Each structure stands twice: as structure tokens, then as C-alpha cells.
Amino acid sequence: MSIKSFMSIIFMFILLFIANVSPVFATSHTYYSPETNLQKIDIYWLKKAIYAKRLYIAMYSFTDYKIAKELIRLAHKGVKIYIYRDDKQMKDRTDRTYMLKHVKNIYIKAKRDKGFWNIMHDKIFIIRRIVFREGSANWSPSAEGASCYHGRCGSTENQDNNATYITNTNEIRAAIENFIKMWDRKSNIIISE
């Protein structure tokens, strides 16, 4: 094991200890796109799922190739990933869910979309004891402030969105409980198991 890997593990244990022992040290940070590239922040946090070995995701739109590749990498390293989607949104021609189907350790279900009033519209991911991410930003490059069309970047080429990263273990626990309720609905469509 390299010294960098060892130090990374020690740092994560210290963060977990602080977050579990004292909620005073728990943090919540909100970032806004397009001023901030939320894709980079999401990938930074997603990589931490390697320590928890589980990752829970509910994402309405998912067209981000880089994030799809990161999820595949995590699954290959043994992280069990549970992805909850909206069934009609997965039919978008640029949706990346197809990349994740039949990948070992990735499980996908979808809410049966019955129209405007009955969609799965969350934009969250949860890593037990580490972070709960929520906000308005879907996993698409334009939503996360990561796209540059025609060589131009910035507010004219990206959406205005936000993402909040919460390390309070009580908030994380509540988010997981809510995710499991959605995941266990009898009306869900099983996409990949």
C-alpha cells in the first residue's frame, strides 16, 4: 500500500470519527453551477464510496458519461451501487443508464412514471456515514456546469443549479431510510439486478 493510500484511509477514519462523535463538526456545503463545476465535486465524493462499500443514488436525468464511468469503476472495486430512476426519463436518447445495466454490483430500479404528477424527481446520492448529496442538479454536463458547447463555457452554455453536500450522520441516516422506502415499492420496475 502506498503512503498516499494509507494517508487517505487515515484521513477518512478521522472524518468518520468526527462526524459520528460530534454533530458540531458535521458540515453542509452548497455549490452553484455554472460558477462551480459540480461534476468534479460529485466525482470527488463518489470516490469515497470505496470506504463504505455502498452507494445509493436517485437521479432524474443521467446523461453524464464521466460519472457513469466512475460508477462502473467503483462497482468493479466492490462497491454495491443502488440506482433509482424515473422510467420515462431513462428513455432519453442520451441517457447513460444503459452503460450500467448488467455491471456486477450495480442494481437499478425505476419508478413507474404515470405522468407529470407521479415522477421520480430526486437528484441525490448517499454514502453511509460519509455524505448525503442533494439539490437541483441532475447528472448532465449542462446541469452540473461541466459542458462547453462550440468551445464556449459558462452561464450561456450551462444551467443554473445547486448541489448540497451534508456530512451530518443523522441526515445521512434519514436519507438512506427514505431511499429504501422508494426502492422497496412494489410498483417499481426492475431494470438490472
RAKABEL-V241557 format. One line per field, one symbol per residue. ss: DSSP state (H for helix, E for strand, L for the rest). psi: psi as a letter, one per 40 degrees, with the letter a starting at -180 (. if undefined). burial: b if it has 9 or more other ideal C-beta (glycine too) atoms within 8 Angstrom, else e. Layout:
ss = ???
psi = ???
burial = ???
This chain:
ss = LLHHHHHHHHHHHHHHHHHHHLHHHLLEEEEEELLLLHHHHHHHHHLLHHHHLEEEEEELLELLHHHHHHHHHHHHLLLEEEEEEELLHHHLLLLLHHHHLLLLLEEEEEELLLLLLLLLLLEEEEELLLEEEEELLLELLLLLLLLLELLELLLLLLLLEEEEEELLHHHHHHHHHHHHHHHLLLLLEEEEL
psi = hidddddddddddddddddddhedeiihhhihiedhgddddddddddeedddeihhhhhchgehddddddddddddeehhhhhhihdddeehdeiedddehehhehhhiihhhfadefiheigiihhhedihhiaehigidddefeighfeiiadeeiihiihhhhehdddddddddddddddehdeihhdh.
burial = eeeeebeebeebeebbebbeeeeeebebebbebbebbbbebbbebbbbbbbbebbbbbbbbbbbebbbbbbbebbbeebbbbbbbbbebbeeeebbbebbbebebbbbbbbebeeeeebbebbbbbbebbbbbbbebbbbbbbbbbbeeeeeeeeebbbebbbbbbbbbebbeebbeebeebbeeeebeebbe
